[in-house]
Amino acid sequence: MIKQLTLTGTSSKSDILISAGLLSQAAAQCMRYFTPSRVHIVTDSVVAPLYLKTLQDQFSLPVSVSVIPAGEEYKRLATVEGLYCDFLKNGLTRKDLIIALGGGVTGDITGFAAATFLRGVPLCQIPTTLLAQVDSSVGGKTAVDLPQGKNLVGAFYQPRLVLIDPEMLSTLPDATFADGMAEVVKYGCIKNRGILDMIRMPRYRERIEDIIYECVKIKRDVVEADERDTGLRMILNFGHTIGHAAEKLGNYTVLTHGQAVSIGMVAAMKLSHAMGESNDLDDVLASILMDLGLPTELPYAREDIFHALLSDKKKMGATVNFILVRTLGRADIEKIDVETLHQLIQKI
């Protein structure tokens, strides 16, 4: 049975379908929502051998393909320019369809290309990693990195359709699956403590479809309330401020995104302690993350972390918007003065 969620934005609607085996129905589902004359699939060098042919062969329309290199280090404007060239070469128009088949990096790059090519081409996201299924494929954030920081160039562009097939997770290496679990833990911390209870159960992977649904439902609700990330949507950045700084210091190759978010969430909990909070949630959270095979300790000097996060989008003038969790299942947005933050970071 297909679970469906609908995200209604200010000027667009995004339908999210979740079901095991959904990849085998992808073309049929796409033709329910789109009327293209051709389809262009963007995937990466890791995903292409696994799933590209299965998807491509379902369409009776002309299908063209771009295979981009896998890895955060390729999430650059140069990669997007390469996609524009492929779109032009294959005669893509504003009535056609672009499909992002891959993880978060592929989804972000393809989404940004779709948003900006010819001022917008219809988009379908087919996320292949847990991280992309529970988080990055939903909500319309698209972006690429600059040398100065992560996701600094982007656009809000809702995919009309998101097809989530949990069976695709069976091909993920354990480390990549754990990477996505960092975002699952995030949702449990900021909005639904029951998610944390689910993942602490033995054989929780057998309930992964339900876990994905609960995470996506939270994101749907938050994005509908704040599509442009000026208020409530900021809570989705729990762990990301320090996490992005750590990713940057490792040149986006030392830490995966999930590892960085894991470290960043624990650091944010410790920041609460440094601000005078008396709970022991940093130990509780660290235990959950370590059980999932994720790191919890900052590998870089605090001074380096502080200077790296100053280029983050969450810095607003002389303050930084920090997401703090003082009670599991609820998040607060706290504006912290930059100099105060400098002192606090030395204590975590």
C-alpha positions in Angstrom: 0.0 0.0 0.0 1.3 3.4 -1.0 1.5 6.0 1.8 0.9 9.5 0.5 1.7 12.9 1.9 1.0 16.2 0.2 3.1 19.4 0.9 1.2 22.5 -0.1 3.5 25.5 -0.6 2.7 29.1 -1.3 2.7 28.6 -5.1 3.2 24.9 -5.6 2.3 21.4 -4.4 4.5 18.4 -3.8 3.1 14.9 -3.6 5.3 12.4 -1.7 4.6 8.7 -2.2 6.2 6.1 0.1 6.1 2.3 -0.6 8.4 -0.7 -0.9 8.8 -1.5 -4.6 7.8 1.9 -5.8 10.8 2.2 -8.2 9.2 -0.4 -10.4 6.2 1.9 -10.8 8.1 5.1 -11.3 7.3 5.8 -14.9 3.6 5.1 -14.4 3.5 7.4 -11.4 5.4 10.1 -13.3 2.9 10.0 -16.1 0.1 10.6 -13.7 1.6 13.9 -12.7 3.5 15.1 -15.7 2.9 15.4 -19.5 6.4 15.6 -20.9 7.6 14.9 -24.4 10.9 13.7 -23.1 12.5 12.8 -19.7 16.1 13.6 -18.5 17.5 11.5 -15.6 20.3 12.8 -13.5 22.1 10.2 -11.4 25.6 9.6 -10.1 28.4 7.2 -10.8 27.5 5.0 -7.8 23.7 4.8 -8.3 23.7 4.5 -12.1 24.9 0.8 -12.2 22.3 -0.1 -9.6 19.1 1.6 -10.6 19.4 3.6 -13.9 18.4 0.8 -16.3 15.4 -0.2 -14.2 14.1 3.4 -14.3 15.1 4.2 -17.9 13.5 1.1 -19.4 10.1 1.9 -18.0 9.5 5.0 -20.2 8.1 4.9 -23.7 9.2 8.5 -24.2 12.7 9.5 -25.3 15.0 9.4 -22.2 18.4 11.1 -21.9 20.8 10.7 -19.0 23.5 12.7 -17.1 25.8 10.7 -14.8 27.7 13.0 -12.5 30.6 12.0 -10.2 29.5 10.9 -6.7 30.6 12.9 -3.7 30.0 16.2 -1.9 33.2 17.6 -3.5 31.3 17.7 -6.9 28.4 19.7 -5.5 29.7 22.7 -7.4 28.5 25.2 -10.0 30.7 23.5 -12.5 28.6 20.3 -12.2 25.4 22.3 -12.7 26.9 24.0 -15.8 27.6 20.5 -17.2 23.9 19.6 -16.6 22.8 22.7 -18.4 24.9 21.6 -21.4 23.3 18.1 -21.3 19.8 19.6 -21.1 20.5 21.8 -24.2 22.1 19.0 -26.1 19.1 16.8 -25.6 16.5 19.5 -26.4 14.9 19.7 -23.0 12.0 22.3 -22.8 10.0 23.8 -20.0 7.3 21.2 -20.5 9.6 18.2 -20.1 10.6 16.3 -16.9 13.9 16.1 -15.0 14.3 13.2 -12.6 16.9 13.2 -9.8 17.8 9.6 -9.1 20.3 9.5 -6.2 21.2 10.7 -2.7 21.2 14.1 -1.2 24.0 15.5 -3.3 22.4 14.4 -6.6 19.0 15.7 -5.4 20.4 19.1 -4.4 22.4 19.6 -7.6 19.6 18.4 -9.9 17.0 20.4 -8.1 19.1 23.6 -8.5 19.6 22.8 -12.2 15.9 22.2 -12.7 15.0 25.4 -10.8 17.3 27.6 -12.9 17.3 26.0 -16.4 14.8 27.9 -18.6 13.6 29.4 -15.2 12.2 26.1 -14.1 11.6 22.6 -15.5 9.2 20.1 -13.7 11.1 17.9 -11.3 10.7 14.5 -9.7 12.9 13.3 -6.9 13.7 9.6 -6.5 15.9 9.5 -3.4 18.1 6.4 -3.1 19.7 6.9 0.4 18.0 7.1 3.8 19.3 10.6 4.3 17.6 11.8 1.1 14.4 9.8 1.7 13.8 11.3 5.2 15.1 14.7 4.6 16.8 16.3 1.6 14.4 15.1 -1.2 11.4 16.8 0.6 10.8 20.5 1.1 12.3 22.2 -2.0 15.7 23.3 -0.8 18.2 23.0 -3.6 21.8 24.2 -3.5 25.5 23.8 -4.3 28.5 24.6 -2.3 31.1 27.3 -2.6 34.7 27.1 -1.3 33.6 29.4 1.5 30.8 27.2 2.7 28.1 24.7 2.2 24.8 25.3 0.3 25.6 29.0 -0.2 24.1 29.1 -3.7 20.6 27.7 -4.1 16.9 28.1 -4.7 13.6 27.0 -3.2 12.0 24.8 -5.8 9.5 22.1 -4.9 9.6 18.8 -6.7 6.1 18.1 -8.0 6.6 14.4 -7.1 8.8 12.5 -4.7 8.9 8.7 -5.0 10.4 7.0 -1.9 11.1 3.3 -2.2 12.5 1.9 1.1 13.6 -1.3 -0.8 16.4 0.8 -2.4 18.1 1.0 1.0 19.0 -2.7 0.8 22.0 -1.8 -1.4 23.4 0.8 0.9 26.6 0.1 2.8 26.1 0.1 6.6 28.0 3.4 6.9 25.8 5.1 4.4 22.7 3.8 6.1 24.0 5.1 9.5 24.6 8.5 7.8 20.9 8.8 7.1 20.1 7.7 10.7 21.6 11.0 11.9 18.8 12.9 10.3 16.3 10.4 11.7 17.6 11.1 15.2 17.4 14.8 14.4 13.6 14.5 13.8 13.2 12.5 17.0 15.0 15.2 18.9 13.2 18.3 17.5 9.6 17.1 17.1 8.7 13.4 17.9 10.4 11.6 20.7 8.6 8.4 19.6 11.0 8.2 16.7 13.9 7.8 19.1 12.0 5.0 20.9 11.4 3.2 17.6 15.1 3.2 16.6 16.2 2.0 20.0 14.2 -1.2 19.5 15.9 -4.4 18.3 15.5 -4.9 14.5 14.2 -1.4 14.1 15.1 -1.6 10.4 12.1 -3.8 9.9 10.0 -0.7 10.6 12.0 1.6 8.4 9.0 2.5 6.1 7.1 3.7 9.2 10.2 5.6 10.4 10.6 7.3 7.0 6.9 8.2 7.0 7.1 9.8 10.5 10.2 11.9 9.5 8.7 13.1 6.2 5.4 14.0 7.9 7.3 16.2 10.3 9.2 17.9 7.5 6.0 18.3 5.5 4.3 20.1 8.5 7.3 22.3 9.2 7.8 23.3 5.6 4.1 24.1 5.1 4.3 26.4 8.1 7.6 28.1 6.9 8.5 27.3 3.3 11.2 30.0 3.0 13.1 29.1 6.1 12.6 32.4 8.0 11.1 31.0 11.2 10.0 27.5 12.3 11.8 25.7 9.5 15.1 26.6 11.2 14.5 23.8 13.7 15.4 21.4 10.9 19.0 22.7 11.2 19.5 21.1 14.6 23.1 19.9 14.6 23.8 21.5 11.2 25.5 24.8 12.3 28.5 23.2 13.9 28.1 20.2 11.6 28.5 22.3 8.4 31.6 23.9 9.9 33.2 20.5 10.6 32.4 19.4 7.0 34.0 22.6 5.7 37.1 22.1 7.7 37.5 18.6 6.3 37.0 19.9 2.7 33.8 17.9 2.5 35.7 14.7 2.2 36.8 13.8 5.8 33.3 13.7 7.3 30.0 12.6 5.6 27.0 14.9 6.1 25.4 12.5 8.5 28.6 12.1 10.6 28.9 15.9 10.7 25.3 16.3 11.8 25.8 13.7 14.5 28.8 15.5 15.9 26.9 18.8 15.6 23.9 17.6 17.5 25.9 16.5 20.4 27.9 19.8 20.3 24.6 21.7 20.3 23.5 19.8 23.4 26.9 20.6 25.1 26.3 24.3 24.1 23.1 24.2 26.1 25.1 22.9 29.1 27.6 25.8 28.6 24.7 28.2 28.7 23.6 26.9 32.1 21.2 24.0 31.2 21.3 21.3 33.8 20.0 18.3 31.9 22.2 15.3 30.7 20.7 15.1 27.2 24.2 15.2 25.5 25.0 11.9 27.1 21.7 10.4 26.2 22.0 11.6 22.6 25.6 10.5 22.3 24.7 7.0 23.4 21.9 6.7 20.8 24.2 7.9 18.0 27.1 5.7 19.0 24.8 2.7 19.0 24.0 3.6 15.4 27.7 3.7 14.5 28.0 7.5 14.3 30.7 9.8 15.8 30.0 12.2 18.5 33.2 14.1 19.2 34.4 17.2 17.4 37.7 16.3 15.5 38.8 19.9 15.1 40.0 22.7 17.4 37.1 24.8 18.7 38.7 28.0 17.4 38.7 26.6 13.9 35.1 25.5 14.2 34.1 29.0 15.3 35.7 30.7 12.4 34.3 28.1 9.9 30.8 28.6 11.1 30.9 32.4 10.6 30.3 31.9 6.9 27.1 29.8 7.6 23.8 31.0 6.2 22.4 31.0 9.8 24.6 33.9 10.7 22.5 37.1 10.8 24.6 40.2 11.3 26.1 40.0 14.8 24.1 36.9 15.8 23.9 33.2 14.8 20.6 31.3 14.9 21.3 28.2 16.9 18.8 25.3 17.4 18.8 24.0 20.9 17.0 20.9 22.3 16.3 21.2 26.0 13.6 18.5 26.1 13.6 15.6 23.6 10.9 16.2 21.1 11.0 20.0 21.2 13.4 22.5 19.7 14.1 26.1 20.4 15.5 28.7 18.0 18.1 30.8 19.9 19.8 33.9 18.7 23.3 33.9 20.1 25.6 36.9 19.9 28.7 36.1 17.9 31.2 37.0 20.7 29.1 35.0 23.2 29.1 32.1 20.9 32.9 32.3 20.5 33.2 32.0 24.3 30.7 29.1 24.5 32.3 27.1 21.8 35.5 26.9 23.8 33.6 25.0 26.5 32.1 22.2 24.5 
